[in-house]
């Protein structure tokens, strides 16, 4: 399962500072001086709130405590209210229109600050209602537990049943039980969607989905084009693999093909690939210390994560958020990861993934202003997380880290890559569902969302809806409520991960075998990523950073070379 580092429910949390040490000797014009003064005062107010908010959210995620979720919501409201100030917004707008902010970094700060204020130009009581509703939904997600045979079970338990059981009734029961979350949160989500839409319309946008993309430097038309292109690229290959999957599942469950239903596809959403090939990646990790493997690997490429491991919460607890994310609490070094580690391939992938986010955050230039001490874009940090997460099923990486023999490596190399390819194509089709559902949800939240969801699942994932099913299964995907209009960034991240992988393989590893690179002990790889991708932070527009780092703007061709062709 692909995980997020953290996207708060209402706005992307950004802070502004102009304390750029490298620019202290520069001469600024009068307008720039006014902006610097404003931004310094702004940071003095917002930075402590931001830190308290992130800390409270992390504590609430670990404890599941209602009071701590309420505390996080209160901090979020306090933080958000800063950006509702209409005089501040008009002042910044005036600076923007003047064209007098010429310094490159100040110009970037001004753009981000303006977007933050624009997205919050609503009455405080409206924002408060949205934050409280979002926090209420978040708590319901965090504390919900499916019940199997009269006993509450975790998401890990549900995934275990869905992925390992060969009994149709058992997987059906587990799937149906976990889907009981839908009715618990669906009405609240629709209410929140309408609240978000009202805000977006009041700010001059058609809906919240459009506003979210535009305020994150993405053109909705261009994103649609990318998703249409990827649909065309992957449809045929996926259809072929889907036939293989169906044959495998028919044999596994001893049923007819026409009897296959969503619960047979080995996870709650068919977002992960079934164990189609005769390779049991979990067996390689069942006796391993996942935490130590993660630490040792990053150390081998020159990235120390010891401090971040100490700040993190990595194992299951009662009422704890059952997913995974990374959060940069203060953008000064307090970086934390939440996981629920089990000794298996999935959690090896997840730990590498989440600490990919963490090292990105850690090695951003600390001399940059606060607002630019952030990844170039949310999908660029996803790309790094995915680049490293993929290694969990890489035969060369497994030899380097698990010390399997040459013979063992050779015996699993082809199947492990085929498993990765399958995982990528399955995931790409799943993201098609998520992106198009959210887009349509915000365009018309009053439509028949249950039918919309299954129409998209059948079209893009080629999975049949259960007979007479009319339940809000869409609402069981937490991202729809808690990380709105974000999921498409995962697929953009996969594209960039393949682009970076190709560049590193060819230019640093000097190899044309870009499917078997582990980068283990290659500190030149770590140096390249730290200097060319991490260090610039958000100093440049995301596609400019990609072009500076790889020589090309973002392209789907390397993803297609790696997984489709």
C-alpha positions as CSV (number, residue, x, y, z in Angstrom):
1,X,0.0,0.0,0.0
2,X,1.3,3.4,-0.9
3,X,1.4,5.7,2.0
4,X,1.4,9.5,2.5
5,X,3.8,11.5,4.5
6,X,1.0,13.9,5.6
7,X,-1.4,16.3,4.1
8,X,-3.6,18.2,6.4
9,X,-7.3,18.3,5.7
10,X,-7.8,21.9,4.7
11,X,-4.6,23.4,3.3
12,X,-1.1,22.5,2.8
13,X,0.7,23.8,5.9
14,X,3.3,26.4,4.8
15,X,5.3,28.9,6.8
16,X,7.1,31.9,5.5
17,X,10.5,33.4,6.4
18,X,13.0,35.5,4.6
19,X,15.9,34.7,6.9
20,X,18.0,33.4,3.9
21,X,21.5,33.5,5.3
22,X,23.1,33.3,1.9
23,X,21.2,36.5,0.8
24,X,22.0,38.7,3.8
25,X,24.4,40.9,1.8
26,X,21.9,41.5,-1.0
27,X,20.4,44.9,-1.7
28,X,16.6,44.9,-1.8
29,X,14.3,47.5,-3.2
30,X,11.6,49.2,-1.1
31,X,8.9,46.7,-2.0
32,X,11.1,43.8,-1.2
33,X,12.0,45.3,2.1
34,X,8.3,45.6,3.0
35,X,7.8,42.0,2.1
36,X,10.8,40.8,4.2
37,X,9.4,42.7,7.2
38,X,6.0,41.2,6.7
39,X,7.3,37.7,6.2
40,X,9.5,37.8,9.3
41,X,6.6,38.9,11.5
42,X,4.4,36.3,9.9
43,X,6.9,33.5,10.7
44,X,7.2,34.6,14.3
45,X,3.4,34.1,14.7
46,X,2.9,30.9,12.6
47,X,6.0,28.8,13.3
48,X,5.3,28.0,16.9
49,X,1.7,27.1,16.0
50,X,2.8,24.9,13.2
51,X,5.2,23.0,15.4
52,X,2.5,22.5,18.1
53,X,0.0,21.4,15.4
54,X,2.3,18.8,13.9
55,X,3.3,17.5,17.3
56,X,-0.3,17.2,18.5
57,X,-1.3,15.4,15.2
58,X,1.4,12.9,15.6
59,X,0.6,12.2,19.3
60,X,-3.1,11.8,18.4
61,X,-2.2,9.4,15.6
62,X,-0.3,7.2,18.0
63,X,-2.8,7.3,20.9
64,X,-6.2,7.6,19.1
65,X,-7.2,9.8,22.0
66,X,-10.1,12.1,21.3
67,X,-8.7,14.9,23.4
68,X,-5.4,14.9,21.4
69,X,-7.3,15.0,18.1
70,X,-9.3,17.9,19.5
71,X,-6.0,19.6,20.5
72,X,-4.7,19.1,17.0
73,X,-7.9,20.6,15.5
74,X,-7.6,23.6,17.8
75,X,-4.0,24.3,16.7
76,X,-5.1,23.8,13.0
77,X,-7.8,26.3,13.5
78,X,-5.5,28.8,15.2
79,X,-3.0,28.3,12.4
80,X,-5.6,28.7,9.6
81,X,-7.1,31.8,11.1
82,X,-3.8,33.6,10.4
83,X,-4.5,33.2,6.7
84,X,-8.0,34.6,6.8
85,X,-6.7,38.1,7.4
86,X,-8.0,40.1,4.4
87,X,-5.7,43.1,4.9
88,X,-2.7,40.8,4.8
89,X,-4.0,39.2,1.6
90,X,-4.6,42.6,-0.1
91,X,-1.1,43.7,0.9
92,X,0.5,40.6,-0.6
93,X,-1.7,40.9,-3.7
94,X,-0.5,44.5,-4.1
95,X,3.1,43.4,-3.9
96,X,2.5,40.7,-6.5
97,X,0.8,43.1,-8.9
98,X,3.5,45.7,-8.5
99,X,6.1,43.4,-10.2
100,X,8.7,44.9,-7.9
101,X,9.5,41.6,-6.1
102,X,12.4,40.6,-8.3
103,X,14.6,38.5,-6.1
104,X,14.2,34.8,-7.1
105,X,13.6,33.5,-3.6
106,X,11.4,36.3,-2.4
107,X,9.3,35.8,-5.5
108,X,8.8,32.1,-4.7
109,X,8.0,33.0,-1.1
110,X,5.4,35.5,-2.2
111,X,3.7,33.1,-4.5
112,X,3.4,30.4,-1.8
113,X,2.2,32.9,0.8
114,X,-0.4,34.3,-1.6
115,X,-1.8,30.8,-2.3
116,X,-2.0,30.1,1.4
117,X,-4.0,33.3,2.0
118,X,-6.1,32.8,-1.0
119,X,-7.2,29.3,0.0
120,X,-8.4,30.7,3.4
121,X,-10.3,33.8,2.4
122,X,-13.4,32.6,4.1
123,X,-15.2,33.5,7.3
124,X,-13.4,32.0,10.4
125,X,-16.5,30.1,11.5
126,X,-16.6,28.3,8.1
127,X,-13.0,27.2,8.4
128,X,-13.5,26.2,12.0
129,X,-16.5,24.0,10.9
130,X,-14.4,22.4,8.2
131,X,-11.5,21.7,10.5
132,X,-13.7,20.2,13.2
133,X,-15.5,18.0,10.7
134,X,-12.3,16.8,9.2
135,X,-10.9,16.0,12.7
136,X,-14.1,14.1,13.6
137,X,-13.8,12.0,10.5
138,X,-10.1,11.4,11.1
139,X,-10.8,10.0,14.5
140,X,-13.5,7.7,13.2
141,X,-11.0,6.3,10.7
142,X,-8.3,5.9,13.3
143,X,-10.4,4.1,15.9
144,X,-12.6,1.9,13.7
145,X,-11.9,-1.8,14.0
146,X,-13.4,-4.6,11.9
147,X,-14.9,-7.5,13.9
148,X,-14.1,-11.1,12.9
149,X,-15.7,-13.9,14.9
150,X,-16.7,-11.5,17.7
151,X,-13.2,-10.1,18.1
152,X,-11.9,-6.6,17.0
153,X,-9.1,-7.0,14.5
154,X,-6.5,-4.5,13.1
155,X,-6.0,-3.6,9.4
156,X,-2.9,-5.8,9.4
157,X,-5.1,-8.7,10.5
158,X,-7.6,-8.0,7.7
159,X,-4.8,-7.8,5.1
160,X,-3.4,-11.1,6.4
161,X,-6.7,-12.8,5.9
162,X,-7.2,-11.3,2.4
163,X,-3.7,-12.1,1.2
164,X,-3.3,-15.6,2.6
165,X,-6.7,-17.3,3.0
166,X,-7.8,-19.7,0.3
167,X,-11.4,-19.8,1.6
168,X,-13.8,-17.7,-0.4
169,X,-16.2,-17.3,2.6
170,X,-13.4,-16.2,4.9
171,X,-12.1,-13.5,2.6
172,X,-15.6,-12.4,1.8
173,X,-16.5,-12.0,5.4
174,X,-13.2,-10.1,6.1
175,X,-13.9,-7.7,3.2
176,X,-17.5,-7.1,4.1
177,X,-16.6,-6.5,7.8
178,X,-13.9,-3.9,7.0
179,X,-16.3,-2.2,4.5
180,X,-18.7,-1.5,7.4
181,X,-16.5,1.6,8.0
182,X,-18.2,3.2,4.9
183,X,-21.6,4.0,6.4
184,X,-19.8,5.3,9.6
185,X,-18.1,8.1,7.7
186,X,-19.9,8.6,4.3
187,X,-22.4,11.2,5.3
188,X,-19.8,13.2,7.1
189,X,-17.5,13.1,4.1
190,X,-20.2,14.3,1.7
191,X,-20.9,17.2,4.2
192,X,-17.2,18.0,4.2
193,X,-16.9,17.9,0.4
194,X,-19.7,20.4,0.1
195,X,-18.1,22.6,2.7
196,X,-14.9,22.5,0.7
197,X,-16.7,23.2,-2.5
198,X,-18.5,26.2,-1.0
199,X,-15.1,27.6,0.0
200,X,-13.7,27.0,-3.5
201,X,-16.6,28.6,-5.3
202,X,-16.4,31.7,-3.0
203,X,-12.8,32.1,-4.1
204,X,-13.7,31.9,-7.8
205,X,-13.1,28.3,-8.6
206,X,-15.5,25.7,-10.0
207,X,-14.9,23.3,-7.1
208,X,-12.4,22.3,-4.5
209,X,-10.7,19.7,-6.7
210,X,-9.8,22.4,-9.3
211,X,-8.7,24.8,-6.6
212,X,-6.5,22.2,-4.9
213,X,-4.6,21.4,-8.1
214,X,-4.2,25.0,-9.2
215,X,-3.0,26.2,-5.8
216,X,-0.4,23.4,-5.8
217,X,1.1,24.5,-9.1
218,X,-0.7,21.9,-11.2
219,X,-2.8,22.5,-14.2
220,X,-6.0,20.2,-14.1
221,X,-6.0,20.0,-17.9
222,X,-2.4,18.8,-17.9
223,X,-3.0,16.2,-15.1
224,X,-6.0,14.9,-17.1
225,X,-3.8,14.5,-20.1
226,X,-1.2,12.6,-18.2
227,X,-3.8,10.2,-16.8
228,X,-5.4,9.7,-20.2
229,X,-1.9,9.0,-21.6
230,X,-1.2,6.5,-18.8
231,X,-4.6,4.8,-19.3
232,X,-3.8,4.3,-22.9
233,X,-0.2,3.1,-22.2
234,X,-1.2,0.6,-19.4
235,X,-4.6,-0.7,-20.5
236,X,-3.5,-3.4,-22.8
237,X,-0.6,-4.7,-20.6
238,X,-2.9,-4.6,-17.6
239,X,-5.6,-6.5,-19.3
240,X,-3.1,-9.3,-20.1
241,X,-1.9,-9.4,-16.6
242,X,-5.5,-9.3,-15.3
243,X,-6.1,-12.5,-17.2
244,X,-3.1,-14.1,-15.4
245,X,-4.4,-12.8,-12.1
246,X,-7.8,-14.2,-12.6
247,X,-6.5,-17.6,-13.5
248,X,-4.3,-17.6,-10.4
249,X,-7.2,-16.7,-8.2
250,X,-9.5,-19.2,-9.8
251,X,-7.0,-21.9,-8.9
252,X,-6.3,-20.5,-5.5
253,X,-9.9,-20.4,-4.4
254,X,-11.1,-23.4,-6.6
255,X,-13.9,-21.4,-8.1
256,X,-15.1,-20.4,-11.6
257,X,-13.8,-17.2,-13.2
258,X,-17.3,-15.7,-13.2
259,X,-17.4,-16.1,-9.4
260,X,-14.5,-13.8,-8.8
261,X,-15.4,-10.8,-6.7
262,X,-13.5,-7.9,-5.1
263,X,-12.7,-9.9,-1.9
264,X,-10.6,-12.4,-3.9
265,X,-8.1,-9.8,-5.0
266,X,-5.9,-10.0,-1.9
267,X,-6.5,-6.5,-0.4
268,X,-9.4,-4.2,0.3
269,X,-9.1,-2.2,-2.9
270,X,-7.0,-4.3,-5.3
271,X,-4.4,-1.5,-5.1
272,X,-1.7,-4.1,-4.5
273,X,-0.7,-6.9,-6.7
274,X,-1.8,-10.5,-5.7
275,X,1.0,-13.0,-5.2
276,X,0.8,-14.1,-8.8
277,X,4.2,-15.5,-9.2
278,X,5.9,-18.4,-7.3
279,X,8.0,-16.2,-5.2
280,X,7.3,-15.6,-1.6
281,X,8.9,-12.3,-0.8
282,X,7.5,-12.4,2.7
283,X,9.7,-15.4,3.5
284,X,12.8,-13.4,3.1
285,X,11.7,-10.9,5.7
286,X,9.9,-13.1,8.3
287,X,13.0,-13.3,10.5
288,X,14.5,-9.9,9.7
289,X,14.7,-6.7,11.8
290,X,12.9,-4.4,9.4
291,X,13.9,-1.3,11.4
292,X,17.7,-2.2,11.3
293,X,17.6,-3.0,7.6
294,X,16.2,0.4,6.9
295,X,18.8,2.2,9.1
296,X,21.7,0.2,7.6
297,X,20.6,0.7,4.0
298,X,20.3,4.4,4.2
299,X,23.6,4.6,6.1
300,X,25.2,2.7,3.2
301,X,24.4,5.6,0.8
302,X,25.5,8.3,3.2
303,X,22.2,9.1,4.9
304,X,21.9,8.9,8.7
305,X,18.4,8.2,9.9
306,X,19.3,7.3,13.5
307,X,17.8,10.5,14.9
308,X,14.6,10.1,13.0
309,X,14.2,6.5,14.1
310,X,14.4,7.7,17.7
311,X,11.7,10.2,17.1
312,X,9.3,7.8,15.4
313,X,6.6,5.3,16.5
314,X,7.0,2.2,14.4
315,X,5.0,-0.7,16.0
316,X,1.3,-1.5,16.5
317,X,-0.6,-0.1,19.5
318,X,-4.2,-0.2,20.5
319,X,-6.2,2.7,18.9
320,X,-3.1,3.8,17.0
321,X,-3.5,5.0,13.4
322,X,-3.0,1.8,11.4
323,X,-1.4,3.3,8.3
324,X,2.0,5.1,7.8
325,X,3.2,8.6,7.2
326,X,6.2,10.9,7.7
327,X,5.9,14.3,9.3
328,X,8.4,17.1,9.5
329,X,7.3,18.7,12.7
330,X,9.4,21.8,12.8
331,X,11.4,21.8,9.5
332,X,14.5,22.1,11.7
333,X,15.2,18.5,12.3
334,X,12.3,17.0,14.3
335,X,11.2,14.4,11.6
336,X,9.0,11.5,12.7
337,X,7.6,8.4,11.0
338,X,4.5,6.5,12.0
339,X,4.4,2.8,11.0
340,X,3.0,-0.5,12.2
341,X,5.8,-2.8,11.3
342,X,5.4,-6.5,10.7
343,X,8.3,-8.7,9.4
344,X,7.1,-8.9,5.8
345,X,7.8,-7.5,2.4
346,X,5.0,-4.9,2.6
347,X,6.4,-3.3,5.7
348,X,9.9,-3.4,4.3
349,X,8.6,-1.5,1.4
350,X,6.8,0.9,3.6
351,X,9.7,1.6,5.9
352,X,12.0,2.3,2.9
353,X,9.2,4.5,1.5
354,X,8.5,6.5,4.6
355,X,12.2,7.1,5.4
356,X,12.6,8.2,1.8
357,X,10.3,11.0,2.7
358,X,12.3,11.5,5.9
359,X,15.7,11.8,4.3
360,X,14.3,14.2,1.7
361,X,13.1,16.5,4.5
362,X,16.3,16.1,6.5
363,X,18.7,17.1,3.8
364,X,16.9,20.2,2.5
365,X,19.1,23.3,2.7
366,X,18.5,24.7,6.2
367,X,19.7,28.1,5.0
368,X,16.6,28.4,2.8
369,X,13.7,30.5,4.1
370,X,11.2,28.4,6.1
371,X,8.6,28.2,3.3
372,X,11.2,26.8,0.9
373,X,12.5,24.2,3.4
374,X,10.0,21.8,1.9
375,X,10.1,19.4,-1.1
376,X,9.7,20.9,-4.5
377,X,6.3,19.4,-4.7
378,X,4.4,16.7,-2.8
379,X,4.8,14.3,-5.7
380,X,8.6,14.8,-5.8
381,X,8.9,13.5,-2.2
382,X,6.6,10.6,-3.2
383,X,9.0,9.9,-6.0
384,X,11.9,9.5,-3.6
385,X,9.8,7.4,-1.3
386,X,8.8,5.1,-4.2
387,X,12.3,4.9,-5.6
388,X,13.5,3.4,-2.3
389,X,10.3,1.5,-1.5
390,X,10.6,-0.5,-4.7
391,X,13.9,-1.9,-3.5
392,X,12.1,-4.3,-1.1
393,X,11.4,-6.6,-4.1
394,X,14.7,-6.0,-5.9
395,X,16.8,-9.1,-6.0
396,X,20.1,-7.2,-6.0
397,X,19.0,-5.2,-3.0
398,X,18.0,-8.4,-1.2
399,X,21.4,-9.9,-1.9
400,X,23.1,-6.8,-0.6
401,X,21.0,-6.5,2.5
402,X,19.9,-10.0,3.3
403,X,23.0,-11.7,2.0
404,X,21.3,-14.2,-0.2
405,X,23.6,-16.2,-2.5
406,X,24.3,-15.5,-6.2
407,X,22.3,-18.6,-7.1
408,X,19.3,-17.4,-5.0
409,X,19.5,-14.0,-6.5
410,X,19.5,-15.4,-10.0
411,X,16.6,-17.7,-9.2
412,X,14.4,-14.8,-8.0
413,X,15.6,-11.9,-10.1
414,X,13.1,-12.4,-13.0
415,X,10.2,-13.2,-10.8
416,X,10.9,-10.4,-8.4
417,X,10.9,-7.9,-11.2
418,X,7.8,-9.4,-12.7
419,X,6.2,-9.0,-9.3
420,X,7.3,-5.3,-9.2
421,X,6.0,-4.8,-12.8
422,X,2.7,-6.3,-11.8
423,X,2.6,-4.2,-8.6
424,X,3.1,-1.0,-10.7
425,X,0.5,-1.8,-13.3
426,X,-2.1,-2.8,-10.7
427,X,-1.4,0.4,-8.7
428,X,-1.5,2.6,-11.8
429,X,-5.0,1.3,-12.6
430,X,-6.1,1.8,-9.0
431,X,-4.9,5.4,-9.0
432,X,-7.0,6.0,-12.1
433,X,-10.0,5.1,-10.0
434,X,-9.1,7.4,-7.2
435,X,-8.2,10.4,-9.3
436,X,-11.3,10.2,-11.5
437,X,-13.6,9.4,-8.5
438,X,-12.4,12.4,-6.5
439,X,-12.6,14.7,-9.6
440,X,-16.2,13.6,-10.2
441,X,-17.0,13.7,-6.4
442,X,-16.2,17.4,-6.2
443,X,-17.9,18.2,-9.5
444,X,-21.2,16.7,-8.2
445,X,-21.3,15.3,-4.6
446,X,-25.0,14.7,-4.9
447,X,-24.7,12.0,-7.6
448,X,-25.0,8.3,-7.0
449,X,-21.5,7.9,-5.6
450,X,-21.8,4.2,-4.9
451,X,-22.5,3.5,-8.5
452,X,-19.9,5.9,-9.7
453,X,-17.3,4.1,-7.6
454,X,-18.0,0.7,-8.9
455,X,-18.3,1.9,-12.5
456,X,-14.8,3.2,-12.3
457,X,-13.5,0.1,-10.5
458,X,-15.0,-2.1,-13.3
459,X,-13.6,0.2,-16.1
460,X,-10.1,0.7,-14.8
461,X,-9.4,-2.3,-12.5
462,X,-11.7,-4.7,-14.4
463,X,-13.2,-6.0,-11.2
464,X,-16.9,-6.8,-10.9
465,X,-19.2,-5.1,-8.4
466,X,-20.8,-7.6,-6.0
467,X,-24.5,-8.3,-6.9
468,X,-26.9,-5.8,-5.4
469,X,-24.1,-3.9,-3.7
470,X,-25.2,-0.4,-2.8
471,X,-22.9,0.7,0.0
472,X,-20.5,3.6,0.3
473,X,-17.4,1.5,-0.2
474,X,-15.6,4.5,-1.6
475,X,-15.8,6.1,1.9
476,X,-13.6,3.4,3.3
477,X,-10.5,4.9,1.6
478,X,-9.2,7.3,4.1
479,X,-7.4,9.6,1.6
480,X,-10.7,10.8,0.2
481,X,-11.6,12.5,3.4
482,X,-8.3,13.2,5.1
483,X,-5.9,13.9,2.1
484,X,-8.3,15.4,-0.5
485,X,-7.2,15.7,-4.1
486,X,-3.8,14.3,-3.3
487,X,-3.8,10.7,-4.6
488,X,-2.9,11.5,-8.2
489,X,0.5,12.6,-6.8
490,X,1.4,9.0,-6.1
491,X,1.3,8.1,-9.8
492,X,3.2,11.3,-10.7
493,X,5.7,10.1,-8.1
494,X,6.0,6.8,-9.8
495,X,6.8,8.5,-13.1
496,X,9.5,10.6,-11.5
497,X,10.9,7.6,-9.6
498,X,11.4,5.8,-12.9
499,X,13.0,8.9,-14.4
500,X,15.4,9.2,-11.5
501,X,16.2,5.5,-11.4
502,X,17.1,5.6,-15.1
503,X,19.2,8.7,-14.7
504,X,21.1,7.3,-11.7
505,X,21.6,3.9,-13.3
506,X,23.0,5.3,-16.6
507,X,25.0,8.3,-15.3
508,X,26.2,7.3,-11.8
509,X,26.1,3.5,-11.8
510,X,27.2,3.4,-15.5
511,X,24.8,0.6,-16.2
512,X,22.0,0.1,-18.7
513,X,20.4,-2.5,-16.4
514,X,18.1,-0.1,-14.7
515,X,15.9,-2.9,-13.1
516,X,18.7,-4.4,-11.0
517,X,20.3,-1.4,-9.3
518,X,20.2,-1.4,-5.5
519,X,22.5,1.6,-5.0
520,X,23.8,-0.2,-1.9
521,X,27.0,1.4,-0.5
522,X,27.1,3.8,-3.4
523,X,27.6,7.1,-1.7
524,X,27.7,8.9,-5.1
525,X,24.0,8.1,-5.4
526,X,23.3,9.5,-2.0
527,X,25.3,12.6,-2.8
528,X,23.5,13.1,-6.1
529,X,20.1,12.9,-4.5
530,X,21.1,15.1,-1.6
531,X,22.6,17.8,-3.8
532,X,20.4,17.8,-6.8
533,X,17.0,16.8,-5.4
534,X,16.8,17.3,-1.7
535,X,19.1,20.3,-1.0
536,X,17.2,22.8,-3.3
537,X,14.0,22.2,-1.4
538,X,11.2,24.2,-2.9
539,X,13.6,26.9,-4.3
540,X,12.5,26.2,-7.8
541,X,9.2,25.2,-9.5
542,X,9.0,21.4,-9.4
543,X,9.5,20.8,-13.1
544,X,12.5,23.2,-13.2
545,X,14.1,21.1,-10.3
546,X,13.4,17.9,-12.3
547,X,15.0,19.3,-15.4
548,X,18.1,20.5,-13.4
549,X,18.4,17.1,-11.8
550,X,17.8,14.8,-14.8
551,X,18.3,17.0,-17.8
552,X,14.6,16.6,-18.8
553,X,11.2,17.8,-17.5
554,X,8.8,15.2,-16.1
555,X,8.1,12.5,-18.6
556,X,6.2,9.2,-18.7
557,X,8.7,7.5,-21.1
558,X,11.0,6.0,-18.5
559,X,8.0,4.5,-16.5
560,X,6.8,3.0,-19.8
561,X,10.3,1.7,-20.6
562,X,10.5,0.1,-17.2
563,X,7.1,-1.4,-16.7
564,X,5.0,-1.3,-19.8
565,X,7.1,-2.0,-22.9
